[in-house]
Amino acid sequence: MPEPLIYDIGAPGRVGVAFPEPDVPLADLPKEHLRKDLPLPEVGELEALRHFTRMSQLNHSILTGFYPLGSCTMKYNPVINEETARLPGFAHAHPLQPAEMMQGSLAIMYHLQEWLKEIAGFAGVSLQPAAGAHGELAGVMMIRAYHQDRGDSKRNKILIPDSAHGTNPATSSMSGYRVVEIPSDARGNVDLAKLKAECDDTLAGLMFTNPNTLGLFEEQVVEVIDAVHKAGGLVYGDGANMNALLGICRPGDLGFDVLHINLHKTFTTPHGGGGPGSGPVCVANHLVDFLPGPIAGIVEQPKDGDAPVYGWVSPAKTIGRLKAFHGQFGMHVRAFTYILMQGAEGLRAVSEHAVLNANYLKARLQGAYTVPYDRVCMHEVVLEGRWSDAPEVHALDIAKRLMDFGFHPPTNYFPLIVREALMIEPTETEDLATLDAFAEAMLKIAEEAHTTPEILQQAPHTTKNGRMDEVRAARQLMLCCEIPREVEAA
Ligand SMILES: *Cc1c(COP(=O)(O)O)cnc(C)c1O
């Protein structure tokens, strides 16, 4: 039985809110602008609450179970982040308050900027971008502005490895660049010879993910970056995979020119339906002037040891504002809290444990599953969900069957260069018992694939709703009840 839509419950005339008496005179609304009928659900407060609570219980979340969604870093978000973000001084601050009234908030943003610079090895950062993809856009716009500023107008192409996240080519083409795909080699690295063949004076830059989406550290990262720099291009780092690097390796030291960081992946701010994203963008010295602004800065440093005065600073050749107000400030408070709680040693331990957990799962699953690029992995491991002697079983069936064991499926069919890909990112916040339970489920599923494949093909069996028709759901998305024709026409 599918869950009832909120449109199916309630009855005409039921109301869930009590509006206060108006404190202004009532005005007549121009009738011609009003819809004759608005097909909204009419429900009481309790019905609405029960409906949404029931719906939330149908969802899997990090608080209900293991969530190894590769590339998404679904780690536990500590509760203390929520407490600090809700402190009235932060939560009730208005973005248009003058700087002298928001010194505390500005200090949080300033210190977060300093820490991100230190963690990733860069000279400047802007907290404005609202997501990883938004940080990418900021970065590629800065690369464009940099070339233009030097009168270097011939550069029209961006190189992107075939293992890249889909947002990379989307960002480049949105920014007006021609995208040239670079294949991976047999070890899962960028093919250096093919890359070098594209390094000419029309090269604007390379978008490069390290560790890449195979979960592998690029073995020739320095050579790749050098080749692009020699041709006069810049290197954009997709920092969504920073969870493998904290305190161990700094992309800025490797030679990256610009990098975005996903606070909602690496630095425990909520994901997806849990809250807005935040994708700060970091740059090396030669791009600092182009950062989106304004940026939190120190505008006055008293000599007598008093607290500095913070204010808004606009970089000299800024690409402009990319976001209303100052970015997702609530997420800045959460990430600040997380970094403060971890400290330098804690952050390094985060990455060490994330890498250890992924390699533990790799070791336990290898043999039962094919590991297409078999090297020590970083924070995630990519397997093939296919067997030559069970041709009717697909990665999707494995993903669905995992739900019967209470686990969120891993990312599947990505990266595109692995057939029937299953991309598993356990994160550092899971303990050995959880990893073992997941490994046992995966091994049982591999056995079922050979003995009782129909169990996989019909999965999930224990969830409220069974196997969905995902094509139909995507093609005929229904977000609300059907709107009667006469309403649409009115
Ligand atoms: C998540 C992710 C992105 C995009 O980040 P969003 O915040 O979802 O826009 C880009 N690249 C990689 C490798 C990612 O995992």
The ligand as an SDF file (V2000), in Angstrom:
LIG
                    3D

 15 15  0  0  0  0  0  0  0  0999 V2000
   29.4200   16.0520   -4.1620 C   0  0  0  0  0  0  0  0  0  0  0  0
   30.4220   16.2500   -5.2050 C   0  0  0  0  0  0  0  0  0  0  0  0
   30.4270   17.4180   -6.0040 C   0  0  0  0  0  0  0  0  0  0  0  0
   29.3380   18.4660   -5.9700 C   0  0  0  0  0  0  0  0  0  0  0  0
   29.0200   18.9850   -4.7090 O   0  0  0  0  0  0  0  0  0  0  0  0
   27.5440   19.5210   -4.4280 P   0  0  0  0  0  0  0  0  0  0  0  0
   27.6300   20.1610   -3.0850 O   0  0  0  0  0  0  0  0  0  0  0  0
   26.6460   18.3280   -4.4630 O   0  0  0  0  0  0  0  0  0  0  0  0
   27.1900   20.5110   -5.5000 O   0  0  0  0  0  0  0  0  0  0  0  0
   31.4500   17.5640   -6.9210 C   0  0  0  0  0  0  0  0  0  0  0  0
   32.4020   16.6280   -7.0700 N   0  0  0  0  0  0  0  0  0  0  0  0
   32.4380   15.5040   -6.3270 C   0  0  0  0  0  0  0  0  0  0  0  0
   33.5370   14.5020   -6.5350 C   0  0  0  0  0  0  0  0  0  0  0  0
   31.4320   15.2640   -5.3870 C   0  0  0  0  0  0  0  0  0  0  0  0
   31.4420   14.1410   -4.6630 O   0  0  0  0  0  0  0  0  0  0  0  0
  1  2  1  0
  2  3  1  0
  2 14  2  0
  3  4  1  0
  3 10  2  0
  4  5  1  0
  5  6  1  0
  6  7  2  0
  6  8  1  0
  6  9  1  0
 10 11  1  0
 11 12  2  0
 12 13  1  0
 12 14  1  0
 14 15  1  0
M  END
$$$$
